[in-house]
């Protein structure tokens, strides 16, 4: 069933369980033929940095780095909140595959129409 789907993740290593489950849901969305976006905000923007998620592995789930790679390889996009990213002084040259720094207007544009969202 085609359509759009957004998962919003506002945490990273500070709540690895939520960050991991967010990407589990995002992977389920792309596997269900949804045009899927993960929106990283607040501390979640740290997940946009290559290598950051490699050490995060919640019991019972695939490692977070693998979940993120699978999501991008399946065509999912990762939107990174520009003000949150800048506030944390993160590296634009160190973005993971599928990630792009965007303003809120880009997310609103994507969600225009019927794009359900899930927040983590």
Protein Blocks (a to p, Z undefined) as FASTA:
>chain_A
ZZddddddfbdfklmmlmmmmmmmmmmmmmnopacddddehjlmmmmpghklmmgccehi
acfklmmmmmmmnopacdddfklmmmnopafklccehiacddfklmmmmmgcjdddddZZ
